[in-house]
């Protein structure tokens, strides 16, 4: 990977008129600095890890005792400071938007007139898992935020965390804080609907939307579906959710009980996060250690360390019990869209995308890459973004 040369941060273009969102501050520099006492405490807890064997006749899915023990052993002696330094080589900032302080990495291109790209994470990952992808786009101004309540962003204090509200916050970050007149946007998992909402709600400011988790009709709209492939797709998802959706149910119904356990046990937190990274990536089922074919151990441990040191696992559950369901109505996307179906939704019907994205420039099914597409196949997705921007005459 070629090393990216960062341009010094500057105010960029300045938005005109008062904020439409509420109180918005200018960005101020931020760096990650975990207190040494926290690292000592972590190592002490890991030394006292009490492993359990695999349960008899357990399902083949989920975390295995052997792989978890291996991850815990690595984390005991892992050099967090080296990883912290790597993270801090990506310029980071804080800005107050409404009742939340938003953390974001802002990787500026050498050219002031380069296109801007918003890259959003979901759950259980953080901004850090998107940075390898951002590093491959030196010809873009790339903004990689932490959602409210995740990592170094504070949670909303007044009202729930809904997808409509997240879309407004991310749009305010790009336009009112950073002053970009137009930008491209990308999201996955929790941020997939946010991505679509940004594209549909702010078409004058969004020049294009990149999609790997294509639009799902709302629950209210699904009874009207009649096409066999569309019905079969959602029936397959319902079957999958019945066997694999327990995590979401407990996070939506007993969030504080689960959070208390995970916030107190680094091994438990590591198991909860790594299981989802393993099961949702494009790797063989029933082999959690195979996740490292797509997401390296350093990156897995980085995700766990960010959740552990910020104590943000509980607030990361908030989208599940406050607004994880798709909005009843989503405006169709009329701006250019580039859709790349990740392999866990490889049977997604093209007809659904064509009805929702009214200016669909690309529709393809990726040959590799699962739920965390830009983290699993960053070079593939960087090429797709660059081709899309070139087709729009942005580069």
N, C-alpha and C positions, 0 to 999 in steps of 0.2 A: 504494500500500500504506500502510495507516495505521501510524504509528510505534508500536511496542510500548513500554510503560512497564514497566521491570523493577522488581519488588519486591526489596528487599534480601534477600540470601541468609540463611537461618536454618536451624536444625537440623531443622525440620519435626517430623513424628511420629517417635518413637523406637521402634525395634523392641525386642522383649522377648527375653530369654534369650541364650545364647551363640551365636556365629556357627556356622552349619552348613557354612560354606565353608572356614574356616581363618582366618588372620590378616586382619582387615579394619580399616582405619583410618578416621578421620573425614576429610571433604573439606577440602582447603586450596586457597586461591585460586591461579589460574594465569593468566598472560598470555603471549602470543607475542611474543618479542623476538629477531629474527634479528640476529646480529652484523653490523655494517657490513662487516667483512672478508669475510664470506661473500657479500655482495652484490657487492663489488668483484671477487671471484674469479669469480662467476657471469658478470658482464658481460664479463670478460676471456675466458672460455671461449666465450661467445656471439659475440664479435668474431672468434674464430678458427674459427667454424663452417665446415665443408667440405661444402657441399651436393652431392648427386648428382642427376642427371636421373632422370626416371622410366625404368624398364627397358623395353626394346622388348617389345611384345606382353604387357605386364604385365596381371594381372587387374585388373578395374575396381574391385574392393574394395581396402581398405587406404588408407594415407596417400599423398597425392600430393605430389610435390616442390614444387609451387607453393604449396599450402596450408601445408606445413611451413615453407617459407621465410618466408611471411607471418607465421606465429605466432612464429618465432624473431626476426624483425625487430621485432615488437611487444614481445616479452619483453626485448629489449636496453634499451629506454628506458621500460619499464612502471614505474609508481609502486607498488612493493611496499608502501612505508610506508603509503600511503593504504588499501590493501587490508588490511594488518596492523591498522590502526586500526579498520577496519570489523569484522574478526573479533573484536577485543578488546572491541568494544561488546556482544558477547554474553558474559555472565558464564561463566567457565570455571574448572574445578577439577581437582585430582588426588586420587585416593584409592588406597591400597594394598589390593588384594584378592588374597589368596593370594600367589603369586609374581610378580604383575604390578602395575604402577602404571597405573591407568586414568585417562585424560583424558576429560573430558566437559564439554559446555555444559549449563547448567541455567537454563532460561528460566522463571522462576516467574511465575504469574498474580497479579493483585492479591488474589483471593479465596484464603484458605488452604484452603478446602474444594473448590477446583477439581479436576477429574480430572487425574491424571498420565498422561503419554504417553511411552513409550520409542520413539525413532526411531533405527533402526540402518542403517548404510551397508553396502556390499559392496566388491567390487573392480571397477574400479580407482579408485573414488571414496573420499572421506574424509568426515568429519563436516561439513566446510565446505559440501559440495554440498547438504546437507539443511537448511541454516539459513534459506534463503528460505521454505521450507515452514514451518519452525518459527515464523518471524516472523508468519505469518498466523494463528496460533492463540493469541492473547493470553488466551483464557479457559481455557487448559490450563497445567499445569506440564509443560513439555516438556524431556526429557532426551535429548541427542544425544551419545552416547559415541563415542570412537575405539576400535576393536577392538584387542586386544593385538597389538603389532607394527606398528600403523598410526599414522602421524602422531606424536602426542605421548604415546601409550601405549606402555609398554615391553612387549616380547614375553615370553611365558611362558619361564621359565628351567628349569623342571622338567617335562619331558614334552611331548607334542605339543599343537598347537592343533586341537582337534576341535570339532565343532558342539555336542556334549553339554557340553563344558567351557565353551564360549562362552556357552551358555544359562545355565549355573550362575553364571558371572561377571556377566552382565548382570542376572540376578535378584538377586544379592547387592548389586549397585550400587543397584538400585531399592528394595530392602527393608531391607538391613542398613546401607548407607551413608546413603541419603536418607530412610529411614524411612517409605516409602509403604506403606500397608496393602494397597492394590489399585492396579492401573494397567492402562492399555491398552498394546498393543505393536504395532509395525510393523517389517518388515524386507524387504530385497530383495537379490537376487544371493546372495552368501555368507551373508548374514543371513536369507534366506528360510527355510531349514531351522531356523535358530536361533529365528526367530520362532515357527514351528510347535512346536518343542521347548519353548519357554517356555510357550506356551499349553497344551500337552498335559501338561507335567510339573508345573506349578504352578497348577492351576485355582483353588485357593482364593484366590490373590493376583492373578490376571489377570482383569479384568472383561470384556475383549473383545479380539479380535485383528483387525487390519486387514491385508488381504492384496492384493498386486498380482502376486506370483509364487506361484500356488496350488500346493498340495501335489502332488508327483510320487510315485507308488508307487516303492519301492526297486527296485533291479535284481533282487533275489531275488523280488519280488512280481510283476514285469511279465510273466513267462511265463504267469501265470494270467489275464491280461487277454484277453477275447474280444470285447468290443463293437467293431464296425467303426470307430467314430469314435475310440475310445481307441487302437486299433492304428494307425490312420492318423496320429494325432497324434505318437506316438513314432517311427514310421517317418520322418515328416517331420523331426523333431528329429535323428534319426540322420543323415539326408542333409545337413542343415545343419551338423552337427558335423564331418562328414567334410571339408567344404570350408572351414570357418571355425574349427575347434577347435585349430589348431596352437599358439596362444598358451598354452592350458591345458596342452597336452602338454609343451611346453618348460618351463613354470613348475613342472610336477610332476616332471620328469625331469632337467632341467639348470638348476635355479634359480640356483645360485651363478655359473655362467658368464654367464648373461643379466644377473644383477644387477650383476656387475662392470662390464659395458659400460654399463648404464643409469645406474649410480651415478657414472660418470666423465664422462658426456656429457649435458649438459642438453638438447641438441637431440634426442639419441636417446631420452631419457626422455620428452620432450614428444611425440615421434612415437608412442611405444608407448602412452602414456595417451590422447592425443587420438584416435588411431585407434579405440579401443574406445568412447570417448564418442560418436564419430561413427557408428560402425557399429551400435551398440546403441540409439541414440535413434530416435525416431519421425520420421525424415527420409529423403529419397530415397536409395536405394542408389547407391554410386559417386560421391557428391558429398560428400566429407568436410567441405567448408566449410559445408554446409547445417546442420551440427550447431548453428551459432550461432542458428538459428531457435528452438531449444529451450534450449540452454545457452550463455549469453553467453561472449564471449572472456575477459572478466574472470574468470568462474567456471572456465573451462578452465585459464587460467594460474594461478589460485589452487591448483587441484589439483596441477599440476605443481610449483609452488613449495613446497608442503607436503611432497611426497615428496622434493624435492631438498634442502631445508634440514634435514630430519630424517634424511636418508639411510635411509629406511624402505622403499625399494622391495624390497630383498632379504627383509626380514622379512614384507612383505605377501604374498610368495609362499608362506609356510608353510602356509596352509590347503590349497593345491593339492597339496603332497606329503606332508602330515601328516594330513589329515582332511577333504578337500573332498568326498569321496563321501558320499552320504546315509547316515545310520546304518541298520544292517540292520533295526532296529525303531524305529518312532516311535509314541508313544501317540497315539490319535485325540484330536482337539480336541473337548471337550464343552462348552466355554464359548461364548458368542455370537461369531459370526464374520461379518465383512463382506468379501466377496471382489469385487475389481475387476480383471478380467483386462486386463493391458497388451497393447498391440497386437502385440508380437513373439511372444506366445503366444495370439493371438486365436482360434485353433482349439482351445484347451484345452477338453476335454469337461466339461460341467457335472456329469456323473455322478461324475467323480472327486472333485470338490469335495464333493458331497453325501455320499459315502461317508466322507470323512475328517473334515469339519467337521460334527459331529452336531447343532449348533444354528446352522445357516446362516441368518442374517437377511437378507443381501443377496447376490445373485450378478448381476453385470453385466459387460459387455465395454466397456471404455473406448473412446470415439470417437477419442481422441488420447492420446499418451503411450506411450513405449516402456519399455525396460529400467529406466531411471532415473525412474520415474513421478513421485515427489514432487518431483524436481528439474525435470522437464520441464513438468509441469502442476501447479504447487504450489497454485494457487487451486482447481482442480478437486478435488484430493485433500483440501485443507483443508475444503472443503464436505462431502465424503464423511465425513471423520472427525467433523466437528461433527454431521452428521445421525445418525451411528451413536451417538455419545455421548448425543444428545438422546433417541433411541429407547430407550436403556438408563437413562434418567432420571439421567444423570450431570451434565448441565447444564440 
